[in-house]
Amino acid sequence: MSDVLHEMVGCLEAGKLIPYLGPGIWPREGDSAAPFPTEGESLAESLARRVAVPSRARKILSAAAQYIESQKHRKTLRKLLLETFSVPSPKLALHDRLASLPQLPLIVDVWYDGALRAALGSRSDWGEIQGVSQAEHPGSWTRAYRPDGTEAPLSEAAGWGTVLYKPFGSVSPAANFVISDSDLVEVLTEIDIQTPIPPVVQERRRGSRFLFIGCRFSSQTERSYARQILKRSSDRHWASLPEELSRNEERFLQEMRIERISLSQNELCETLFALSPAMASGLSERPPE
């Protein structure tokens, strides 16, 4: 395990480690618990409590979102998601640590909250790219945003020190959500040929290793997105997964050559912070504005 951790630190300090964050980074209890759902099933149930959804769709996020979109209009779905995620939320130590590392060329975050954007807010050398719904932006797959929230041409992202990539969108700054069945069908139809993945993401992943934190690979959508985002990167990656895995997850890890790290998220991050001078001192040595 020590060798693996030192290898991670070496990749980090060489700018060849890409954090891939899922909603499981949020603790379930305590002061740092998220004030919004942090699982697809719980978000689906939250939506179903506010709009009557057929029982078959109440625990399936994309199906619940599709029903609301079809029966109540996309504006209603967007309004519900805005209400869900536009709430004050704590920043985790992980967010602050990652935001303090200018040598991270790319961070992938697959949930809808804006906590990492807030953590990055004290820097000016970064920007965000979000996936967008074809229902709201026909013919477009992504939108790019500067630190102040203004929209930028996608070509500008090549000059950003760190790119925050939110493939499913985010509540901030423009409330983009890739969430319904129709949203996902559009993306998954094209993702195998990489069309929805921005060129700067394709370039920065090249030769890099991914570190999955707070992610599970239980659904076909989760596995498909991860598989395609990893394409043409390194052939070895890591995931913090101390919990018991399903057979589908085990097969996916083997297929994608993702080494399972049995340490919890907190244990893994604290160990990396201790081993890496950059991570240990990052909070007090932010890059100049």
C-alpha positions as CSV (number, residue, x, y, z in Angstrom):
1,M,0.0,0.0,0.0
2,S,2.8,2.4,0.8
3,D,4.3,2.0,-2.7
4,V,0.9,2.7,-4.2
5,L,0.4,5.9,-2.2
6,H,3.9,7.1,-3.1
7,E,3.1,6.4,-6.8
8,M,-0.1,8.5,-6.4
9,V,1.9,11.4,-4.9
10,G,4.4,11.2,-7.8
11,C,1.6,11.4,-10.3
12,L,0.0,14.3,-8.4
13,E,3.2,16.3,-8.3
14,A,3.9,15.6,-11.9
15,G,0.5,17.0,-12.9
16,K,-0.6,13.5,-14.0
17,L,-3.3,12.7,-11.4
18,I,-6.9,13.6,-12.1
19,P,-9.4,13.4,-9.2
20,Y,-12.8,12.1,-10.2
21,L,-15.3,13.0,-7.5
22,G,-18.7,11.4,-7.0
23,P,-21.5,12.3,-4.6
24,G,-20.2,9.8,-2.1
25,I,-17.6,12.3,-0.9
26,W,-20.2,13.8,1.3
27,P,-20.6,12.3,4.8
28,R,-24.0,11.0,5.7
29,E,-24.0,12.6,9.1
30,G,-22.4,15.4,11.1
31,D,-21.6,19.0,10.5
32,S,-20.2,18.3,7.0
33,A,-23.2,16.3,5.8
34,A,-24.7,17.7,2.6
35,P,-28.0,19.6,2.8
36,F,-29.0,17.9,-0.5
37,P,-29.4,14.3,-1.7
38,T,-26.1,12.6,-2.5
39,E,-27.4,9.5,-4.3
40,G,-29.4,9.1,-7.4
41,E,-32.1,7.1,-5.6
42,S,-32.5,9.7,-2.8
43,L,-32.6,12.6,-5.3
44,A,-35.3,10.7,-7.3
45,E,-37.3,10.3,-4.1
46,S,-36.9,13.9,-3.2
47,L,-38.3,14.9,-6.6
48,A,-41.1,12.4,-6.2
49,R,-42.2,14.0,-2.9
50,R,-42.8,17.3,-4.7
51,V,-44.3,16.0,-7.9
52,A,-46.4,12.8,-8.1
53,V,-44.3,10.3,-10.0
54,P,-45.4,6.7,-10.9
55,S,-44.1,4.1,-8.4
56,R,-41.9,2.4,-10.9
57,A,-39.9,5.7,-11.3
58,R,-39.7,6.9,-7.8
59,K,-36.3,5.5,-7.1
60,I,-34.8,5.8,-10.5
61,L,-33.4,9.3,-11.0
62,S,-33.4,9.5,-14.8
63,A,-36.9,8.0,-15.0
64,A,-38.3,10.4,-12.3
65,A,-36.7,13.4,-14.0
66,Q,-38.1,12.2,-17.4
67,Y,-41.6,11.9,-16.1
68,I,-41.5,15.4,-14.6
69,E,-40.1,16.8,-17.8
70,S,-42.7,15.1,-19.9
71,Q,-45.7,15.8,-17.8
72,K,-44.9,19.1,-16.1
73,H,-42.4,20.7,-18.6
74,R,-38.6,21.0,-18.4
75,K,-39.0,24.3,-16.6
76,T,-40.6,22.5,-13.6
77,L,-37.8,20.0,-13.5
78,R,-35.2,22.7,-13.6
79,K,-37.0,24.7,-10.9
80,L,-37.1,21.6,-8.6
81,L,-33.4,21.0,-9.1
82,L,-32.5,24.6,-8.4
83,E,-34.5,24.5,-5.2
84,T,-32.7,21.2,-4.2
85,F,-29.1,22.4,-4.8
86,S,-29.3,26.1,-4.3
87,V,-28.8,25.8,-0.6
88,P,-25.8,26.9,1.5
89,S,-23.5,23.9,1.9
90,P,-20.3,23.3,3.8
91,K,-17.1,23.0,1.8
92,L,-15.2,19.8,2.6
93,A,-11.5,19.8,3.5
94,L,-11.1,17.7,0.3
95,H,-12.6,20.6,-1.8
96,D,-10.2,23.1,-0.2
97,R,-7.2,20.9,-0.6
98,L,-7.9,20.2,-4.3
99,A,-8.6,23.9,-4.9
100,S,-5.2,24.7,-3.5
101,L,-3.3,22.6,-6.0
102,P,-2.4,24.6,-9.2
103,Q,-0.7,21.5,-10.6
104,L,-4.0,19.7,-11.1
105,P,-4.8,20.2,-14.8
106,L,-8.2,18.6,-14.6
107,I,-10.8,17.7,-11.9
108,V,-13.9,15.7,-12.8
109,D,-17.0,16.1,-10.5
110,V,-20.1,14.2,-11.4
111,W,-22.7,15.6,-8.9
112,Y,-24.8,18.7,-9.3
113,D,-23.7,20.8,-6.3
114,G,-21.4,23.9,-6.6
115,A,-19.1,23.3,-3.6
116,L,-15.9,22.8,-5.6
117,R,-16.6,25.9,-7.7
118,A,-16.9,27.8,-4.4
119,A,-13.7,26.3,-3.1
120,L,-11.9,27.4,-6.3
121,G,-13.3,30.9,-6.1
122,S,-10.2,32.5,-4.6
123,R,-8.2,31.6,-7.7
124,S,-8.3,33.2,-11.1
125,D,-6.4,30.6,-13.2
126,W,-9.2,28.1,-13.6
127,G,-12.5,27.6,-15.3
128,E,-15.4,25.2,-15.5
129,I,-16.9,23.1,-18.3
130,Q,-20.4,21.7,-17.8
131,G,-22.5,19.2,-19.8
132,V,-25.8,20.6,-21.0
133,S,-29.1,19.2,-21.9
134,Q,-30.1,19.0,-25.6
135,A,-33.6,20.0,-24.5
136,E,-32.3,23.4,-23.5
137,H,-29.2,23.8,-25.7
138,P,-30.0,22.0,-29.0
139,G,-26.8,21.1,-30.9
140,S,-24.5,21.8,-27.9
141,W,-22.9,19.4,-25.5
142,T,-21.2,21.7,-23.2
143,R,-20.9,25.3,-21.8
144,A,-17.7,26.9,-20.4
145,Y,-17.6,29.4,-17.5
146,R,-15.0,31.7,-16.0
147,P,-14.5,32.0,-12.2
148,D,-16.9,34.9,-12.1
149,G,-19.6,32.8,-13.7
150,T,-19.6,34.5,-17.1
151,E,-19.8,32.3,-20.1
152,A,-16.6,31.8,-22.1
153,P,-15.8,30.3,-25.5
154,L,-14.8,26.7,-25.1
155,S,-11.4,27.5,-26.8
156,E,-10.5,29.7,-23.8
157,A,-10.3,26.6,-21.6
158,A,-7.0,25.6,-23.1
159,G,-5.4,28.5,-21.2
160,W,-6.8,27.6,-17.8
161,G,-4.5,26.2,-15.2
162,T,-7.2,23.9,-13.8
163,V,-10.3,22.8,-15.6
164,L,-13.3,21.7,-13.5
165,Y,-15.3,19.3,-15.7
166,K,-18.9,18.7,-14.6
167,P,-20.2,16.2,-17.3
168,F,-23.7,16.1,-15.8
169,G,-23.9,19.9,-15.3
170,S,-24.2,21.9,-12.0
171,V,-26.6,24.2,-10.2
172,S,-24.1,27.0,-10.6
173,P,-23.5,29.3,-12.3
174,A,-26.2,28.6,-14.9
175,A,-28.3,25.6,-13.7
176,N,-27.4,23.1,-16.3
177,F,-28.7,19.6,-15.6
178,V,-28.1,16.4,-17.7
179,I,-30.4,14.2,-15.7
180,S,-33.5,12.8,-17.6
181,D,-33.7,9.7,-19.7
182,S,-33.8,11.8,-22.9
183,D,-30.7,13.8,-21.7
184,L,-28.8,10.6,-21.1
185,V,-29.9,8.9,-24.3
186,E,-28.6,11.9,-26.3
187,V,-25.2,11.8,-24.7
188,L,-24.7,8.1,-24.5
189,T,-25.6,7.8,-28.2
190,E,-22.6,10.0,-29.0
191,I,-20.2,9.4,-26.2
192,D,-18.5,6.4,-27.7
193,I,-17.1,8.6,-30.4
194,Q,-16.2,11.2,-27.8
195,T,-18.3,14.0,-29.3
196,P,-19.8,15.2,-25.9
197,I,-16.3,15.3,-24.2
198,P,-14.6,18.7,-24.6
199,P,-11.3,18.7,-26.5
200,V,-9.4,20.2,-23.5
201,V,-10.6,17.2,-21.4
202,Q,-9.5,14.8,-24.0
203,E,-6.1,16.4,-24.2
204,R,-5.5,16.7,-20.4
205,R,-6.4,13.2,-19.6
206,R,-3.8,11.9,-22.1
207,G,-1.2,9.8,-20.1
208,S,-2.8,10.7,-16.8
209,R,-4.2,8.4,-14.0
210,F,-7.5,9.0,-12.4
211,L,-8.3,8.7,-8.7
212,F,-11.9,8.0,-8.0
213,I,-13.2,9.3,-4.7
214,G,-16.8,9.0,-3.6
215,C,-17.8,7.1,-6.7
216,R,-19.7,3.9,-7.2
217,F,-20.1,2.0,-10.5
218,S,-23.4,0.4,-9.8
219,S,-25.4,1.6,-12.8
220,Q,-24.7,1.3,-16.6
221,T,-24.7,5.1,-16.9
222,E,-22.0,5.5,-14.2
223,R,-19.8,2.9,-15.8
224,S,-20.4,4.3,-19.4
225,Y,-19.4,7.8,-18.4
226,A,-16.3,6.7,-16.5
227,R,-15.3,4.4,-19.3
228,Q,-15.5,7.1,-21.9
229,I,-13.8,9.8,-19.8
230,L,-10.9,7.4,-19.1
231,K,-10.4,6.6,-22.8
232,R,-6.9,7.3,-24.1
233,S,-5.6,8.1,-20.6
234,S,-3.2,5.9,-18.7
235,D,-3.9,2.2,-18.4
236,R,-3.8,2.2,-14.6
237,H,-6.0,4.1,-12.1
238,W,-7.2,4.0,-8.5
239,A,-10.5,4.2,-6.6
240,S,-11.2,4.6,-2.9
241,L,-13.8,1.8,-2.4
242,P,-13.7,0.3,1.1
243,E,-17.3,-0.9,0.8
244,E,-18.4,-4.3,-0.6
245,L,-18.7,-4.3,-4.4
246,S,-21.2,-5.8,-6.7
247,R,-20.2,-8.2,-9.5
248,N,-20.7,-5.5,-12.1
249,E,-18.4,-3.1,-10.2
250,E,-15.7,-5.8,-9.8
251,R,-15.9,-6.6,-13.5
252,F,-15.7,-2.9,-14.4
253,L,-12.7,-2.3,-12.2
254,Q,-10.9,-5.2,-13.8
255,E,-11.8,-4.1,-17.3
256,M,-10.6,-0.5,-16.7
257,R,-7.6,-1.5,-14.7
258,I,-8.7,0.5,-11.7
259,E,-7.0,-0.6,-8.5
260,R,-9.3,-0.7,-5.5
261,I,-7.9,1.1,-2.5
262,S,-9.4,-0.2,0.7
263,L,-8.8,3.0,2.7
264,S,-11.7,5.2,3.3
265,Q,-11.9,8.6,1.6
266,N,-10.7,10.4,4.7
267,E,-7.9,7.9,5.4
268,L,-6.7,8.0,1.8
269,C,-6.7,11.8,1.6
270,E,-5.0,12.4,5.0
271,T,-2.3,9.9,4.0
272,L,-1.7,11.7,0.7
273,F,-1.7,15.1,2.4
274,A,1.0,13.8,4.8
275,L,3.1,12.3,2.0
276,S,2.9,15.2,-0.5
277,P,4.6,18.4,0.4
278,A,2.3,20.2,-2.2
279,M,-0.8,18.9,-0.6
280,A,0.4,19.5,2.9
281,S,1.3,23.1,2.3
282,G,-1.3,23.9,-0.4
283,L,-3.8,25.6,1.8
284,S,-1.3,28.2,2.9
285,E,0.5,28.5,-0.4
286,R,-2.2,29.3,-2.9
287,P,-1.1,30.4,-6.4
288,P,-0.8,34.1,-7.0
289,E,-3.8,35.9,-8.4
